[in-house]
Amino acid sequence: MNRQYPNSPVCAVGALIFQGKKILLVRRGKSPSKGKWSLPGGRLRLGEPLKAGVIREIKEETQLLVKPIEIGKVVEHIIKDKEGKYEYHYVIVDYICQVVKGIPQASSDVIQVEFVPISQLEHLNLTSGTAQVILEVFDSVSRSKHSSQPSV
């Protein structure tokens, strides 16, 4: 299936990997978002379970072995060309993941990878909607951590 001008939406997976108040981001080396920062991830393969796809994609892009914990958010990116044709249509399942092993290193179609302070997201050239996803999931995770702690 073509990613560009597809006949149907392309299913993809991504990873939300938090380290305190930082998030792991990658800088894309290929279109459609070349040069922009985003969550690591990519296209799901035919017959590949979602969690297996997350593990594979994150290993390919960052050299990290991760454990998908739960779905953080499902988003879609629909990009039209200048003539109004659907150039890209992705449905992305973003998992909250935990690092099992490794040190982040740029690999595959990624030119840079790093943990970025969430407070600095507004200063980055991010793919559309990425900051909103990160902030929403981070707030949700933070609230659930605080609500599960006993009050003093």
Secondary structure, 3 states (H helix, E strand, C coil): CCCCCCCCCEEEEEEECEECCEEEEEEECCCCCCCCEECCEEECCCCCCHHHHHHHHHHHHHCCEEEEEEEEEEEEEEEECCCCCEEEEEEEEEEEEEEEECCCCCCCCEEEEEEEEHHHHHHCCECCCHHHHHHHHHHHHHHHHHHCCCCC
